């Protein structure tokens, strides 16, 4: 039986989903995109919770596996589809790329996503998100100064 195309559960405003879309496209992996509208709460539907109890995006069904968390998905793609690598070969360069990825995916993005922003008073959300994002991206810019154009 032929392998079906991977299915990516995604949302156009999800930066986590964007990471995975970029990795899939960079590696030339054709996939089916299924939209889950976060603003309409579609991630809390019984069907989606059965698929992904975390109620988050992205979620990738590939090679018989259901994978969540964008960085874990990208690591799977790197290991399972090594022909067009996302990471440089040299270990210290790989570590540098991973540090940048973690600065974005751990230090910036979770603190300004919808799940967290909804815990803030409505009148403070925009300023809170702006502060988290600008502070974090200033750090990422400094990290990129060392390698810009080489592999990041």
Secondary structure, 3 states (H helix, E strand, C coil): CCCCCEEEEECCCCHHHHHHHHHHHHHCCCEEEEECCCCCCHHHCHHHHHHCCCCCCCEEEECCEEEECHHHHHHHHHHHCCCCCCCCCCHHHHHHHHHHHHHHHHHHHHHHCHHHHCCCCHHHHHHHHHHHHHHHHHHHHHHHHCCCCCCC
